[in-house]
């Protein structure tokens, strides 16, 4: 590439469109559709926007008793209406999910998620089940035999307590010090708790641990969707104008919401 051509391309390249999250205007969440997993089966696993933001793709995964997954695919219009089954995941949904769930912001590799893995051993109970205190007996005394007449715990009870100890593995994803996803004794699946904004925006939308939806930019400025709760699968449309997410309303029921996003 010649120096002149390089200069021309540099001049023609679009300026950075990194956003200030605190200046975004978010509309009130609008319900798009009710999602009944009793009918669709499984649990929601993916939510994706079509490139023109007219459709949404929903993927569900159901595990059998051996842990083998069955994946189902659905498509629905942004304006609402019936949730229609699809034979497979649309190509546009796969492409969308790739950048939505990536380790760094599209167009800004420096804005990157960190992952922390912690393993610890925890006991299921502070005192063995059926121990002296559980039976209302005195906590003092020096009973250490196999019987239960003393104030302490028996050898048998101590053995039960030891057997109840288990390993706990916690994986935590963070961005700018904010927790954007946490998995405890479960497979970490990036994208289920967050979604990047379009390329160049250097922003993210994520479901906080309390279930509230938060929009945050690369400078850690935040804006909450106050009406959101028990939310999952936040997804930012390709054009940046909308955020969608599922909100749990029952054991197997969700509502799909859409929020309009306006640049300040």
N, C-alpha and C positions, 0 to 999 in steps of 0.2 A: 504494500500500500504506500503510495507516495505521500510526502509530507502535506502537499496541498489537499489531497483527498481526505487525509486524516483531519485536517483543520475544518474542512467543509462538513464532515460528518459530526465533528464535535459541536459545531455551531447549530446543526440541524437537530441534535439530540435533545429530547425533551428535558426541561428542567425538573429538578427533584420535586416530587409531589408529596413529600412526607407531611403528615397531617398533625395538627394539634388536637388531641382527643378532647381536651377540655372545651374546645370551641365547636365541636360537632353538635348538631341539633338532631336529637333522636325523637321520633314520634312515639306515641303510645302504642304498645304492642297490639296488633290486629290479629284475631284468630283466623287461621286459614282453613284448618280441618281438624276434626277429632280423629285420633289414632287409637284404635282399640286393638291391643295386642292379643286379646282373646280370640279375635277373628284373623288377624294377620299372622299370629304365632311368633314365638321367640321374643327377643328384645331388640330395640333399635340399635343399630351398629354404625350406620353412616347416613349423613344428610348432605346433599350436594345440589348446587345451583346449575342450571343449564347456562350456556354462554350468553344467551339473550335474556336471562332472568325471567323467563316466562313459565319455566317448569322447575320442579324440585324432585330429586330422586331420594327415595328412602330404602335403605337396606336393613333387613332384620336377620338375626341369627338365632337359631334354636338348637340347643344341645340335647342329645339323647342321654340315656342313663350311663352310657360309656364315655360321654364327653365328645362324641362325634357331632360336628356342626352341620346344620342344614341352613343354607343361605337363601333368602327370598328377596325379590326385587319389586319395587313399586315406583310409580311415577304419578305425580299430580300437578295440576295447574296452580300457578301462584295465586290466582284469584279464588282458589278453592274448588270444591266439587268432589267428585268421587276419586278415591285412591285406586288406581288401576294397576293390576299386576303386570310385570314385564318378564320376558324370558331370561334376560340377563342384565347385567349392569351396563348402561349406555357408555359408549366410549368417552363422551364428554364428562360423565360423572367420575370415571377413573382418572382422567386428566385433572379435573378439579380437585379431587381428593389428594392427589400427589402434591400440589402446591399448598393446599389448605393445611395439611398435616406435616409439612416439612420441618426440618430442624431449625431453619432460619427463615427470616422474613423474605418473601419474594423480592428480588432486586436489591436486597441489602443483606449480604451474608454475614455482616458484622453484628446484626441483631439476631442473636442465636439463643435457643433454649438450652439450659443446663439440666442435667439429669443426675440426681443423687440417689444411691441405693444404700439402704441401711438394713442390717439383719440383727435381730436380737431375740433372746429367749424370754418368753413370758409364761407365767403361770396362770392357769384358767381361774384360780381362786386364790385370794389372799391367805385363807386358811383352808385346809382340806375339807371337802364336803363331808358333813357328819361329824366334824371335830367337836371338841369339848365346848368351845364357844358357841357353835351352832346349836348344840343341845341345851344351851343355857347354863352350863356348868362353869365354875369359877375358872378364871384365866390364870390364876397364880398356882403355886404348888410345883412339886418336882416330879410328878408322875411321868415317867418316860418309858414305861414298859409297854407290853402289847395290850394291856387292858385299858379301859377308858375311865377308871376311877380317879386318876390324877387330873391336875389342871392342865397338863400339857397335852400333846398329841401322841398317839400311839405310833409304833413302828409301822403298822399296817397303814395307818392314815398318812404317814409321811411318804410311804411308797406310792400310795394313790396320788398324792399331791405331785410327786416327781413325775409320775406317768402323765399327769395332766399338763405338764409344761410342753410348750411347742415353740417352734421357730416362727418368727414373724418377719417377713421381708417387705419393706416399704420402699417403693420407688416414687420419687417426687420430681416433677418437672417444674422449673422456675424460669421466669423471665423478669429481669430487673428486680430480683428479690421477691417477686410475687409468685405464689404457688398457682400454677395454671393447670395442674393435674396431679393426682395422687392415687396410687394403686397399692393396696395392702393384700399380700398373698394372691395377687391376680396378675395376669399378663398385661403389661403396659401397652396401651393402644393409642399412639399419638393421634390427635384430631378429634377424639371423642369428647374432649373437654375444652378444646380451643379451635380457632380457625384464624388464619392470617388474613389480613386485608389484601387487596390487589397489589400487584407489583409496584414498588416505588412508594407506597403509602407508609411503610414502616410502622405498622400498627397491627393490633391483634384484638380479637374478641374471645373471651373465655368465660367459663362457668366457675365461679368461686366455690370454695369448699362448702359454703352455706347455700349454694344453689342459685345465687344472684349472678346475672349476666353483667360483665364489665367490659368496656372498651378501653384499651390502653395503647398509648403511642410509644415510640422509641425513647422518649424522655421520661417515661413512667407517669405521664399525666393520665388521669383516669376519668371515666364517666360511666355511671351505673344506669342500667335499665331498672328503675325503681320497682316497677310492677312485676319483675321476674322473680321466680322462686322455683326450687326443685328442677332446675333447667339442665339440659344436656344437649350435645351435638350443635353448638353454635356454629353458624355458617355465614360468611360474608360473601355477597354476590360478586361476580367478576367485575362489574362496573362500579362497585363500591356503594351503590345506592340503597342496599337493603341488607339487613341481618335477619336470619331465620334461626329458630331454635325450637326444641321440644320441651314442653313443661309437663311434668308428671302430675296427674290429677287423681290417680287411683292406683291400685296395685298393678293393673294391666292397661291403664288408660292414660293417654297423653293428649295435649293440644299442641298443634303446630302453630307457632306465632311468627309474624313478620313485622319488622320495624324499619321504617324509612330513615335513611341516614342522609343528612344534608351538611355540606361543608360550610363552616362558618366564615 
